[in-house]
């Protein structure tokens, strides 16, 4: 079953977000990880907000636990 995850990261700016995406191999032209359906990120004065949709919680957990 698909899951929607809403995450907030205080103090993260666009430059940090881009660096993390690059490190994880998630550049604009890269293939998304197994199970990722959608990813949206936005910023305000508090930090970064991410809304992801994954095919399952397990797919997200496997991605988050890699490394």
C-alpha positions, 0 to 999 in steps of 0.5 A: 500500500502506498504511503505519503510521508511529510517531513520537516528539516529545520535549518536546511537550505537549498544548497544543503538539499542539493548537496545531499541529493548529489551524495545520494545519487538523486540528481535531476537526471538520476533514476529514483530509488525503488518504490519512490513514486513522487518527491516534492521539496520546499523551503521557508525561513524555518528550513525544508519540507519534503512530501514523498509518496512511496509504494510502501513504508518498507521501500522508504525504510530500505532507502533511509537505512542504506549506506 
